[in-house]
Amino acid sequence: MSRYHEIKHRVVTTFQRHIVNPLSTRMPGQILLETTGRTSKLPRRTPVGGSLVGSEFWLVSEYGDTSHYVRNILADPKVRVRVKGTWHSGTAHPMPQDDARARLKTLPAGNSAMVRLMGTNLLTVRVDLAD
């Protein structure tokens, strides 16, 4: 990762972690991804943008496998996703072979624009929903 991308990542993630995420997780319409902390084993909820397609939920991570929620998925792929106020259990699969930029065109426009703008290492994640 270049020095520019390291600084951008640090600034954006600090802002998201301390300001955006605490506010977003309280919004009833916000989609949340719940992973299990890889060291704490505690539930970790992250606001995400994405879309349900049949029995799958698709999203794109801004920072790929450096995102904490992606690192949590790699340690334990069992997740929950809250969409329109309803929790769904599933198994998450990072999809490095998927074209994340093309995938963003199929996801909600507002969030996709922010991911393209802020992201430095895009990674598609598919969640196969069990219910």
Backbone as JSON Lines, residues from 0, in Angstrom:
{"i":0,"aa":"M","n":[0.86,-1.17,0.0],"ca":[0.0,0.0,0.0],"c":[0.9,1.23,0.0]}
{"i":1,"aa":"S","n":[0.6,2.19,-0.86],"ca":[1.4,3.41,-0.94],"c":[1.21,4.26,0.32]}
{"i":2,"aa":"R","n":[2.12,5.17,0.54],"ca":[2.03,6.06,1.7],"c":[0.72,6.87,1.66]}
{"i":3,"aa":"Y","n":[0.35,7.35,0.47],"ca":[-0.91,8.08,0.3],"c":[-2.1,7.23,0.75]}
{"i":4,"aa":"H","n":[-2.13,5.98,0.29],"ca":[-3.24,5.1,0.63],"c":[-3.24,4.76,2.12]}
{"i":5,"aa":"E","n":[-2.07,4.63,2.72],"ca":[-1.99,4.37,4.17],"c":[-2.6,5.53,4.95]}
{"i":6,"aa":"I","n":[-2.22,6.75,4.58],"ca":[-2.75,7.94,5.27],"c":[-4.25,8.06,5.06]}
{"i":7,"aa":"K","n":[-4.7,7.89,3.81],"ca":[-6.12,7.95,3.49],"c":[-6.89,6.91,4.31]}
{"i":8,"aa":"H","n":[-6.37,5.7,4.35],"ca":[-7.01,4.62,5.1],"c":[-7.11,4.98,6.58]}
{"i":9,"aa":"R","n":[-6.05,5.49,7.16],"ca":[-6.04,5.83,8.58],"c":[-7.04,6.95,8.89]}
{"i":10,"aa":"V","n":[-7.05,7.99,8.07],"ca":[-7.96,9.12,8.3],"c":[-9.42,8.69,8.15]}
{"i":11,"aa":"V","n":[-9.72,8.0,7.07],"ca":[-11.11,7.61,6.8],"c":[-11.6,6.61,7.85]}
{"i":12,"aa":"T","n":[-10.81,5.61,8.18],"ca":[-11.27,4.61,9.14],"c":[-11.42,5.2,10.54]}
{"i":13,"aa":"T","n":[-10.57,6.14,10.92],"ca":[-10.72,6.79,12.22],"c":[-12.02,7.57,12.26]}
{"i":14,"aa":"F","n":[-12.31,8.32,11.2],"ca":[-13.56,9.09,11.11],"c":[-14.77,8.15,11.16]}
{"i":15,"aa":"Q","n":[-14.7,7.06,10.39],"ca":[-15.81,6.12,10.36],"c":[-16.0,5.45,11.73]}
{"i":16,"aa":"R","n":[-14.91,5.0,12.32],"ca":[-14.99,4.25,13.58],"c":[-15.54,5.09,14.72]}
{"i":17,"aa":"H","n":[-15.14,6.37,14.79],"ca":[-15.5,7.19,15.94],"c":[-16.71,8.1,15.73]}
{"i":18,"aa":"I","n":[-17.08,8.36,14.48],"ca":[-18.2,9.27,14.23],"c":[-19.32,8.6,13.43]}
{"i":19,"aa":"V","n":[-18.99,8.12,12.23],"ca":[-20.03,7.58,11.34],"c":[-20.65,6.3,11.88]}
{"i":20,"aa":"N","n":[-19.83,5.33,12.23],"ca":[-20.38,4.03,12.66],"c":[-21.24,4.11,13.91]}
{"i":21,"aa":"P","n":[-20.83,4.82,14.97],"ca":[-21.72,4.89,16.14],"c":[-23.09,5.5,15.83]}
{"i":22,"aa":"L","n":[-23.12,6.48,14.94],"ca":[-24.4,7.08,14.55],"c":[-25.19,6.15,13.63]}
{"i":23,"aa":"S","n":[-24.53,5.57,12.65],"ca":[-25.2,4.72,11.66],"c":[-25.81,3.47,12.27]}
{"i":24,"aa":"T","n":[-25.13,2.86,13.23],"ca":[-25.65,1.62,13.8],"c":[-26.96,1.83,14.55]}
{"i":25,"aa":"R","n":[-27.25,3.07,14.92],"ca":[-28.49,3.37,15.64],"c":[-29.65,3.68,14.7]}
{"i":26,"aa":"M","n":[-29.38,3.85,13.43],"ca":[-30.42,4.17,12.46],"c":[-31.16,2.88,12.08]}
{"i":27,"aa":"P","n":[-32.5,2.87,12.24],"ca":[-33.25,1.64,12.0],"c":[-33.15,1.11,10.57]}
{"i":28,"aa":"G","n":[-32.98,1.97,9.58],"ca":[-32.92,1.51,8.2],"c":[-31.53,1.13,7.72]}
{"i":29,"aa":"Q","n":[-30.52,1.33,8.54],"ca":[-29.14,1.05,8.15],"c":[-28.9,-0.46,8.08]}
{"i":30,"aa":"I","n":[-28.28,-0.9,7.01],"ca":[-27.89,-2.31,6.9],"c":[-26.67,-2.52,7.8]}
{"i":31,"aa":"L","n":[-26.73,-3.57,8.6],"ca":[-25.61,-3.9,9.49],"c":[-25.08,-5.29,9.18]}
{"i":32,"aa":"L","n":[-23.77,-5.43,9.24],"ca":[-23.11,-6.72,9.13],"c":[-22.55,-7.05,10.5]}
{"i":33,"aa":"E","n":[-22.95,-8.18,11.05],"ca":[-22.45,-8.6,12.36],"c":[-21.49,-9.77,12.18]}
{"i":34,"aa":"T","n":[-20.25,-9.55,12.59],"ca":[-19.23,-10.59,12.56],"c":[-18.86,-10.92,14.0]}
{"i":35,"aa":"T","n":[-18.04,-11.93,14.16],"ca":[-17.5,-12.27,15.48],"c":[-16.06,-11.8,15.52]}
{"i":36,"aa":"G","n":[-15.72,-11.0,16.54],"ca":[-14.36,-10.5,16.68],"c":[-13.36,-11.63,16.7]}
{"i":37,"aa":"R","n":[-12.32,-11.53,15.9],"ca":[-11.38,-12.63,15.77],"c":[-10.56,-12.88,17.03]}
{"i":38,"aa":"T","n":[-10.37,-11.88,17.88],"ca":[-9.65,-12.11,19.13],"c":[-10.59,-12.02,20.33]}
{"i":39,"aa":"S","n":[-11.53,-11.09,20.31],"ca":[-12.44,-10.91,21.45],"c":[-13.55,-11.96,21.47]}
{"i":40,"aa":"K","n":[-13.9,-12.48,20.3],"ca":[-15.04,-13.41,20.14],"c":[-16.38,-12.74,20.44]}
{"i":41,"aa":"L","n":[-16.38,-11.41,20.5],"ca":[-17.61,-10.66,20.74],"c":[-18.25,-10.26,19.41]}
{"i":42,"aa":"P","n":[-19.59,-10.07,19.4],"ca":[-20.23,-9.62,18.17],"c":[-19.76,-8.21,17.81]}
{"i":43,"aa":"R","n":[-19.47,-7.99,16.53],"ca":[-19.03,-6.69,16.03],"c":[-19.97,-6.29,14.9]}
{"i":44,"aa":"R","n":[-20.63,-5.15,15.07],"ca":[-21.58,-4.67,14.06],"c":[-21.0,-3.51,13.28]}
{"i":45,"aa":"T","n":[-21.07,-3.63,11.97],"ca":[-20.53,-2.63,11.07],"c":[-21.6,-2.21,10.08]}
{"i":46,"aa":"P","n":[-21.84,-0.89,9.96],"ca":[-22.77,-0.42,8.93],"c":[-22.15,-0.66,7.55]}
{"i":47,"aa":"V","n":[-22.93,-1.22,6.65],"ca":[-22.46,-1.48,5.29],"c":[-23.54,-1.08,4.31]}
{"i":48,"aa":"G","n":[-23.16,-1.0,3.07],"ca":[-24.12,-0.82,1.99],"c":[-24.05,-2.06,1.14]}
{"i":49,"aa":"G","n":[-25.15,-2.47,0.64],"ca":[-25.16,-3.67,-0.19],"c":[-26.57,-3.94,-0.66]}
{"i":50,"aa":"S","n":[-26.77,-5.14,-1.16],"ca":[-28.06,-5.46,-1.73],"c":[-28.36,-6.94,-1.61]}
{"i":51,"aa":"L","n":[-29.63,-7.25,-1.3],"ca":[-30.11,-8.62,-1.33],"c":[-30.42,-9.01,-2.76]}
{"i":52,"aa":"V","n":[-29.92,-10.16,-3.17],"ca":[-30.23,-10.71,-4.48],"c":[-30.62,-12.16,-4.24]}
{"i":53,"aa":"G","n":[-31.9,-12.42,-4.21],"ca":[-32.37,-13.76,-3.88],"c":[-31.98,-14.11,-2.46]}
{"i":54,"aa":"S","n":[-31.24,-15.2,-2.3],"ca":[-30.81,-15.63,-0.96],"c":[-29.36,-15.25,-0.69]}
{"i":55,"aa":"E","n":[-28.88,-14.23,-1.41],"ca":[-27.5,-13.75,-1.21],"c":[-27.53,-12.26,-0.9]}
{"i":56,"aa":"F","n":[-26.57,-11.83,-0.09],"ca":[-26.38,-10.42,0.18],"c":[-24.99,-10.07,-0.34]}
{"i":57,"aa":"W","n":[-24.9,-9.02,-1.16],"ca":[-23.64,-8.6,-1.77],"c":[-23.21,-7.25,-1.23]}
{"i":58,"aa":"L","n":[-21.92,-7.09,-0.98],"ca":[-21.36,-5.8,-0.58],"c":[-19.94,-5.71,-1.08]}
{"i":59,"aa":"V","n":[-19.4,-4.49,-1.06],"ca":[-18.0,-4.28,-1.44],"c":[-17.31,-3.57,-0.3]}
{"i":60,"aa":"S","n":[-16.21,-4.17,0.17],"ca":[-15.4,-3.59,1.23],"c":[-14.46,-2.55,0.63]}
{"i":61,"aa":"E","n":[-14.38,-1.38,1.27],"ca":[-13.5,-0.31,0.8],"c":[-12.02,-0.68,0.88]}
{"i":62,"aa":"Y","n":[-11.66,-1.45,1.89],"ca":[-10.25,-1.71,2.16],"c":[-9.89,-3.18,2.09]}
{"i":63,"aa":"G","n":[-10.72,-3.96,1.43],"ca":[-10.4,-5.37,1.22],"c":[-10.08,-6.11,2.49]}
{"i":64,"aa":"D","n":[-9.04,-6.92,2.45],"ca":[-8.72,-7.76,3.61],"c":[-8.0,-7.01,4.73]}
{"i":65,"aa":"T","n":[-7.88,-5.69,4.61],"ca":[-7.4,-4.92,5.75],"c":[-8.56,-4.37,6.58]}
{"i":66,"aa":"S","n":[-9.79,-4.47,6.07],"ca":[-10.97,-4.08,6.85],"c":[-11.12,-5.07,8.0]}
{"i":67,"aa":"H","n":[-11.4,-4.54,9.18],"ca":[-11.54,-5.42,10.34],"c":[-12.66,-6.43,10.14]}
{"i":68,"aa":"Y","n":[-13.78,-6.01,9.55],"ca":[-14.86,-6.98,9.38],"c":[-14.5,-8.07,8.39]}
{"i":69,"aa":"V","n":[-13.68,-7.76,7.38],"ca":[-13.23,-8.81,6.46],"c":[-12.25,-9.74,7.18]}
{"i":70,"aa":"R","n":[-11.37,-9.19,7.99],"ca":[-10.45,-10.03,8.77],"c":[-11.24,-10.93,9.72]}
{"i":71,"aa":"N","n":[-12.33,-10.4,10.3],"ca":[-13.18,-11.23,11.16],"c":[-13.85,-12.34,10.35]}
{"i":72,"aa":"I","n":[-14.29,-12.03,9.14],"ca":[-14.91,-13.03,8.26],"c":[-13.91,-14.13,7.93]}
{"i":73,"aa":"L","n":[-12.67,-13.75,7.65],"ca":[-11.66,-14.75,7.32],"c":[-11.42,-15.7,8.51]}
{"i":74,"aa":"A","n":[-11.55,-15.19,9.73],"ca":[-11.36,-16.01,10.93],"c":[-12.6,-16.86,11.23]}
{"i":75,"aa":"D","n":[-13.8,-16.31,10.94],"ca":[-15.06,-17.0,11.19],"c":[-16.1,-16.47,10.21]}
{"i":76,"aa":"P","n":[-16.41,-17.22,9.17],"ca":[-17.31,-16.72,8.12],"c":[-18.79,-16.68,8.49]}
{"i":77,"aa":"K","n":[-19.16,-17.18,9.66],"ca":[-20.56,-17.12,10.07],"c":[-20.89,-15.69,10.48]}
{"i":78,"aa":"V","n":[-21.9,-15.09,9.83],"ca":[-22.26,-13.69,10.06],"c":[-23.78,-13.56,10.15]}
{"i":79,"aa":"R","n":[-24.2,-12.34,10.51],"ca":[-25.61,-11.97,10.42],"c":[-25.65,-10.64,9.68]}
{"i":80,"aa":"V","n":[-26.74,-10.44,8.93],"ca":[-26.95,-9.19,8.2],"c":[-28.33,-8.69,8.56]}
{"i":81,"aa":"R","n":[-28.42,-7.39,8.94],"ca":[-29.72,-6.78,9.21],"c":[-30.12,-5.95,8.0]}
{"i":82,"aa":"V","n":[-31.2,-6.34,7.36],"ca":[-31.72,-5.64,6.2],"c":[-33.18,-5.31,6.47]}
{"i":83,"aa":"K","n":[-33.53,-4.03,6.36],"ca":[-34.89,-3.55,6.61],"c":[-35.41,-4.03,7.97]}
{"i":84,"aa":"G","n":[-34.52,-3.98,8.97],"ca":[-34.91,-4.31,10.33],"c":[-34.95,-5.79,10.67]}
{"i":85,"aa":"T","n":[-34.68,-6.66,9.72],"ca":[-34.73,-8.1,9.95],"c":[-33.33,-8.7,9.87]}
{"i":86,"aa":"W","n":[-32.98,-9.5,10.87],"ca":[-31.68,-10.17,10.88],"c":[-31.73,-11.48,10.12]}
{"i":87,"aa":"H","n":[-30.7,-11.72,9.31],"ca":[-30.54,-12.94,8.53],"c":[-29.18,-13.54,8.86]}
{"i":88,"aa":"S","n":[-29.13,-14.84,9.14],"ca":[-27.87,-15.53,9.36],"c":[-27.32,-16.01,8.03]}
{"i":89,"aa":"G","n":[-26.0,-16.11,7.95],"ca":[-25.42,-16.6,6.72],"c":[-23.93,-16.86,6.85]}
{"i":90,"aa":"T","n":[-23.35,-17.21,5.72],"ca":[-21.92,-17.48,5.63],"c":[-21.33,-16.52,4.6]}
{"i":91,"aa":"A","n":[-20.32,-15.78,5.02],"ca":[-19.71,-14.76,4.16],"c":[-18.52,-15.35,3.39]}
{"i":92,"aa":"H","n":[-18.39,-14.89,2.15],"ca":[-17.32,-15.36,1.28],"c":[-16.66,-14.15,0.6]}
{"i":93,"aa":"P","n":[-15.43,-13.81,0.97],"ca":[-14.7,-12.79,0.2],"c":[-14.5,-13.32,-1.22]}
{"i":94,"aa":"M","n":[-14.69,-12.45,-2.2],"ca":[-14.64,-12.86,-3.61],"c":[-13.59,-12.05,-4.36]}
{"i":95,"aa":"P","n":[-12.29,-12.32,-4.13],"ca":[-11.25,-11.53,-4.8],"c":[-11.29,-11.63,-6.32]}
{"i":96,"aa":"Q","n":[-11.87,-12.7,-6.86],"ca":[-11.94,-12.87,-8.31],"c":[-13.05,-12.03,-8.95]}
{"i":97,"aa":"D","n":[-13.97,-11.51,-8.13],"ca":[-15.08,-10.7,-8.65],"c":[-14.57,-9.28,-8.95]}
{"i":98,"aa":"D","n":[-15.1,-8.67,-9.99],"ca":[-14.75,-7.29,-10.34],"c":[-15.55,-6.35,-9.43]}
{"i":99,"aa":"A","n":[-14.89,-5.86,-8.36],"ca":[-15.57,-5.05,-7.35],"c":[-16.13,-3.75,-7.93]}
{"i":100,"aa":"R","n":[-15.43,-3.13,-8.86],"ca":[-15.94,-1.89,-9.48],"c":[-17.21,-2.16,-10.27]}
{"i":101,"aa":"A","n":[-17.24,-3.25,-11.0],"ca":[-18.45,-3.63,-11.74],"c":[-19.57,-3.98,-10.76]}
{"i":102,"aa":"R","n":[-19.23,-4.66,-9.68],"ca":[-20.23,-5.03,-8.68],"c":[-20.88,-3.79,-8.07]}
{"i":103,"aa":"L","n":[-20.07,-2.75,-7.82],"ca":[-20.61,-1.51,-7.23],"c":[-21.71,-0.91,-8.1]}
{"i":104,"aa":"K","n":[-21.65,-1.12,-9.41],"ca":[-22.67,-0.59,-10.32],"c":[-24.02,-1.26,-10.11]}
{"i":105,"aa":"T","n":[-24.02,-2.44,-9.46],"ca":[-25.28,-3.17,-9.23],"c":[-25.82,-2.92,-7.81]}
{"i":106,"aa":"L","n":[-25.07,-2.2,-6.99],"ca":[-25.44,-1.94,-5.6],"c":[-25.98,-0.51,-5.46]}
{"i":107,"aa":"P","n":[-26.58,-0.17,-4.32],"ca":[-27.14,1.18,-4.14],"c":[-26.13,2.28,-4.48]}
{"i":108,"aa":"A","n":[-26.57,3.24,-5.28],"ca":[-25.69,4.26,-5.86],"c":[-24.97,5.13,-4.84]}
{"i":109,"aa":"G","n":[-25.67,5.6,-3.81],"ca":[-25.04,6.5,-2.83],"c":[-23.88,5.85,-2.12]}
{"i":110,"aa":"N","n":[-24.11,4.66,-1.58],"ca":[-23.04,3.96,-0.88],"c":[-21.92,3.58,-1.85]}
{"i":111,"aa":"S","n":[-22.28,3.14,-3.04],"ca":[-21.27,2.74,-4.02],"c":[-20.36,3.9,-4.38]}
{"i":112,"aa":"A","n":[-20.92,5.1,-4.49],"ca":[-20.1,6.28,-4.81],"c":[-19.09,6.54,-3.69]}
{"i":113,"aa":"M","n":[-19.53,6.41,-2.44],"ca":[-18.62,6.63,-1.31],"c":[-17.53,5.57,-1.25]}
{"i":114,"aa":"V","n":[-17.89,4.33,-1.53],"ca":[-16.9,3.24,-1.53],"c":[-15.85,3.49,-2.61]}
{"i":115,"aa":"R","n":[-16.3,3.9,-3.8],"ca":[-15.34,4.2,-4.88],"c":[-14.44,5.37,-4.5]}
{"i":116,"aa":"L","n":[-15.02,6.4,-3.88],"ca":[-14.27,7.59,-3.51],"c":[-13.27,7.32,-2.39]}
{"i":117,"aa":"M","n":[-13.69,6.62,-1.36],"ca":[-12.84,6.42,-0.18],"c":[-11.98,5.17,-0.24]}
{"i":118,"aa":"G","n":[-12.41,4.19,-1.01],"ca":[-11.73,2.9,-1.01],"c":[-10.37,2.92,-1.68]}
{"i":119,"aa":"T","n":[-9.52,2.02,-1.2],"ca":[-8.18,1.89,-1.78],"c":[-7.89,0.47,-2.21]}
{"i":120,"aa":"N","n":[-8.69,-0.49,-1.77],"ca":[-8.44,-1.9,-2.07],"c":[-9.78,-2.63,-2.06]}
{"i":121,"aa":"L","n":[-10.58,-2.4,-3.08],"ca":[-11.95,-2.91,-3.11],"c":[-11.99,-4.44,-3.15]}
{"i":122,"aa":"L","n":[-12.94,-5.0,-2.4],"ca":[-13.11,-6.45,-2.35],"c":[-14.6,-6.77,-2.23]}
{"i":123,"aa":"T","n":[-15.1,-7.59,-3.13],"ca":[-16.49,-8.03,-3.07],"c":[-16.63,-9.11,-2.0]}
{"i":124,"aa":"V","n":[-17.74,-9.03,-1.27],"ca":[-18.08,-10.06,-0.28],"c":[-19.51,-10.51,-0.57]}
{"i":125,"aa":"R","n":[-19.68,-11.83,-0.65],"ca":[-21.01,-12.4,-0.84],"c":[-21.39,-13.14,0.45]}
{"i":126,"aa":"V","n":[-22.6,-12.92,0.91],"ca":[-23.1,-13.64,2.09],"c":[-24.22,-14.56,1.62]}
{"i":127,"aa":"D","n":[-24.03,-15.86,1.78],"ca":[-25.08,-16.83,1.48],"c":[-25.97,-16.93,2.7]}
{"i":128,"aa":"L","n":[-27.21,-16.5,2.55],"ca":[-28.13,-16.46,3.67],"c":[-28.78,-17.82,3.92]}
{"i":129,"aa":"A","n":[-28.89,-18.17,5.19],"ca":[-29.45,-19.46,5.57],"c":[-30.96,-19.41,5.73]}
{"i":130,"aa":"D","n":[-31.48,-18.2,5.97],"ca":[-32.93,-18.08,6.19],"c":[-33.55,-17.07,5.29]}
